[in-house]
Each structure stands twice: as C-alpha cells, then as structure tokens.
C-alpha cells in the first residue's frame, strides 16, 4: 500500500512538473539536432557565412546553434537584424561575447585562474611557441606605444601635437590619474590602430577590384572626383567629425522577433546574406554604387553594424579589360584570396602643389 502511494505521488509530481514546464515553455529560435559537448560545430564548413546561409534555408531567418556549450542566435534577415540591434532590447546584445581567460589582467575568480593555468600547462606540454611569440610581440607593442605617449608628454604645447588623441588623453590623465593611466592610453591607441588598419585596407582593396571590373563606374567616379576635388578645396576640420558613443552593456533574457532569447546567448548577424537579399536590394549581385547616393538604407546597409554595436569608427571610414579575381580568402575580415596590387599615379592637380 505504501509503495503504491509513493509511486502515485511520484507520478503526480512528474505530471505536474511536465504541465508547468509546458505552460511556461519558451519559444526558442528553431534549431537542428546537435551532439553532446560539440553541439553543432560539426555543421560549420568554410566559408562559414555561406554555410550559415545554407542552414537558414531550412531553419528560417532566425535560428540557433550550439557552439560547444554556448547558444548562438543566427540572424539572416534585415528586419530581424534591425530589431535585435536597434530596438529596446538592443542593449542586451551590446557587449562582446568573449572574455579573457589567458591574460594576466583577468580577475574573474578561481575559474579564470584555473583555466589560465590549464592553458599554460597545455601549451608548455605540447611545445607550442605561441605564448613566447605573443609575449615578445606584446613587449614590442608596449615599447612602441610607450614611446608615443612619452613623446607627446615631452612635447606638450607644440601646435602639431595639440589636437591628437594622445594629447587629449594626457590632459584627462591630469584630472583623473587613477583611471587614465599610461596603460589605458596605450590601450586606446592600440584599438584605434588595429580597428582601422586591416578593415580599411580590405574594404579599399575590394572597392578597387570592383571598380576595375566595372570600367563604366570607374569612369563616372573619375569624372566626379575631377569635378569636386580642386586646388581651392579645404582640409577636414574638427567640427566635420561627429563622434558616436557606445554605452555600457547589460545582459538579460529578452523577446526579439517573436522568439525568447535566453540570457548569455551569442548573436551573429549574417551581413553577407542580408546584403545579397533580393527582397531588400534591387539586383543585389550587381555592382551599383549609385544606389547609395540618394536613398537612405537604415536597417539594410550593415558594414558598420547598427545600434549600440555600431562601429565607433564609422564616421572616420566613411585598368584594362582583364577581369579581376574576386575569390574570397580566409579570415574574419574576409580578405581577398589573391591580393590586389595597385600602382599609384598622381593626379594633375598635385603638380601645382609640388612644383
């Protein structure tokens, strides 16, 4: 009798738990069957942006994958991307996904120290030279940036250095020395150099390659430059640059595009798909730079992102008949597979400036 009552109680509790979970079950983004530990990592093939596009054909414009133990939400439509990045829940996705575990500056507790020690022992056991090379490179970078800071500190008051970012940060260092240390200033300079070097070079290379493949557009561009650029032109002034601000991020559960997005999820916007969506763009595969001249494209043009995750450097970035190879190489910034080598030739206007 006792066993029957106990069994009935267990069944009742399990049933109640099932009903409770069913009523409160979240509507998560659709996903496919994954494996323990690795999740859906086995589905990712190169090039990854095309692979994610293929998955969206079956799973829809918003879906989720497990990258190991972390849930990732993949967005492949312009309307959903705009809702994720610019609506009231955009602050949830404003922070970057990864934290530092291997660096000495991390103070996240015992877990970080344990992982850091495991990584160090693994590298030493395997004979990897990455740690030594990274430390050597870090020392070189630190020495280089420290020399820049010291040079600006020695030459304070000189006209040519008054409007530089380092000089401005040194002024802030006088009022808030506990925050604007030399390490903080060097970090700002490093971010500016790294964020604006490779990305700008890759973009210019692709733009030049497209222009060479479309001589009629190149001719139009040349004509416009000749009409606009002149010896009477002026340099960019300080008030021409409008600064964008990134706010401090937070994390929490939210509902976006009709789906419940759990706390701690990564967000991936597949801009490659959105920029080639025929529902968004007319002839998306055609090189038509004139499409951006007059019409506003808020929520559709994504090279610089949107909302709080928009690139803070956005305002600073804004041949023959042989076809140029347009193959995509490997890398997070999507470089060309075959580098485009350009030969510079001065415009006639420079003759008046140089001679």
Buried (B, 14 or more C-beta within 10 A) or exposed (E): EEEEEEEEEEEEEEEEEEEEEEEEEEEBBEBEEBEEEEBBEEBEEEEBBBBBBEBBEEBBBBBBBBBEEEBBBBBBBBBBBBBBBBEEBBBBBBBEEEEEBBEEEBEEEEEBEEBBEEEEEEBEEEEEEEEEEEEEEEEEBBEEBBEBBEEBBEEEEEEEBEEEEBBBBBEEBEEEEEEBEBEEBBEBBBEBEEBBEBBEEBBEBBBBBBBBBBEEBBEBBEEEEEEEEEEEEEEEEEEEEEEEEEEEBEEEEBEBBEBEBBEEBBBBBBBBBBBEBEEBBEEBEEEEEEBEEEEEEEBBBBEBBBBBBBBBBEEEBEEEEEEBEEEBEEEEEBBBEEEBEEEEEEEEEEEEEEE
